[in-house]
């Protein structure tokens, strides 16, 4: 019987997976000759680090889920998450037969999964051939983000973009509406909303955007850039003049490659009677923090006397705490309830008040950001400094 399952698993591995990308399309490095600026900016993004081999939080979260639920297989959970993390994955589901093969350590099954999950295309993250090879988008917002399940990719060798007259010697080029203008349709494929197996919505950036948006700003204006005059390609056909276009940075701004929080959140401190008040104004059309549910914004106030002796330290955290069935803090994908949610709504202003201790003459206050709390980072075993660092965006000293 065991041999039967292994044979079935091997047959399925051989015949039901999709075609992998050819060498010509597997990496952004093959695009740099004509699109060097876009490629270099993209390399600074979290999109470029979507694969678990480059993302310690993702990797340790996968391992944590399996550790908490021994009936799950690591490759099985990885494939579920890869619908968005690595949408060029050639497989969407793990069959029962394949799971048996993985559980029993069948070398052929393990080798096939390793080949699929750890190849050059997967390790290259959300690269050029993920977004610019999307021919059609069929997002069902009632079901939330579907990643690769919500798109139809074009044939290899066709790149889709915002320009109807683009020409390339390397690939065929066609225009598609989801690249034109400010609409966030393409972003919503992975960033609209998602519910875990308990029916708990663990992120809903797209839904928040639709609730709080004002005007016509979209994800592109903030996380790429406003359109500016430049060149979409270094290639110019012989005898023709380089064509200037309205383009955007392909940086997909995060806390490590931009000043996005300074750009879209105003931070001001003032005294109000016996309280020190920090006012935050969120210009973004979604909550802050948003996205993956372990992110935190931290307000810190230190009160000092006239000799600069520290009298008191206060802090307030904007974020979400997730609980398991026992009420213990856990990660969003395993949670059964929200224990606390102190995030700011989009397009809103909030004031946070801190009592001023007697004898205080000065106050320093800061506005910072963490991708995961210290406590959960320790529990998951995070070691990458990128995820352990507290990113300070604003720090001021005032006389009270």
Secondary structure as GFF3:
##gff-version 3
##sequence-region A 1 400
A	DSSP	alpha_helix	2	15	.	.	.	ID=ss1
A	DSSP	three_ten_helix	28	30	.	.	.	ID=ss2
A	DSSP	alpha_helix	32	42	.	.	.	ID=ss3
A	DSSP	three_ten_helix	47	49	.	.	.	ID=ss4
A	DSSP	alpha_helix	56	68	.	.	.	ID=ss5
A	DSSP	alpha_helix	74	85	.	.	.	ID=ss6
A	DSSP	alpha_helix	96	103	.	.	.	ID=ss7
A	DSSP	alpha_helix	107	117	.	.	.	ID=ss8
A	DSSP	alpha_helix	120	123	.	.	.	ID=ss9
A	DSSP	alpha_helix	128	131	.	.	.	ID=ss10
A	DSSP	beta_strand	134	137	.	.	.	ID=ss11
A	DSSP	three_ten_helix	147	150	.	.	.	ID=ss12
A	DSSP	beta_strand	151	153	.	.	.	ID=ss13
A	DSSP	beta_strand	158	161	.	.	.	ID=ss14
A	DSSP	beta_strand	172	175	.	.	.	ID=ss15
A	DSSP	three_ten_helix	177	179	.	.	.	ID=ss16
A	DSSP	alpha_helix	185	191	.	.	.	ID=ss17
A	DSSP	beta_strand	194	195	.	.	.	ID=ss18
A	DSSP	beta_strand	201	203	.	.	.	ID=ss19
A	DSSP	alpha_helix	205	212	.	.	.	ID=ss20
A	DSSP	alpha_helix	219	223	.	.	.	ID=ss21
A	DSSP	beta_strand	228	230	.	.	.	ID=ss22
A	DSSP	beta_strand	245	247	.	.	.	ID=ss23
A	DSSP	alpha_helix	260	264	.	.	.	ID=ss24
A	DSSP	beta_strand	265	272	.	.	.	ID=ss25
A	DSSP	beta_strand	275	282	.	.	.	ID=ss26
A	DSSP	beta_strand	296	304	.	.	.	ID=ss27
A	DSSP	beta_strand	310	318	.	.	.	ID=ss28
A	DSSP	beta_strand	320	323	.	.	.	ID=ss29
A	DSSP	beta_strand	329	330	.	.	.	ID=ss30
A	DSSP	three_ten_helix	332	334	.	.	.	ID=ss31
A	DSSP	beta_strand	337	341	.	.	.	ID=ss32
A	DSSP	beta_strand	348	355	.	.	.	ID=ss33
A	DSSP	beta_strand	362	370	.	.	.	ID=ss34
A	DSSP	alpha_helix	374	380	.	.	.	ID=ss35
A	DSSP	alpha_helix	385	388	.	.	.	ID=ss36
A	DSSP	beta_strand	391	399	.	.	.	ID=ss37
###
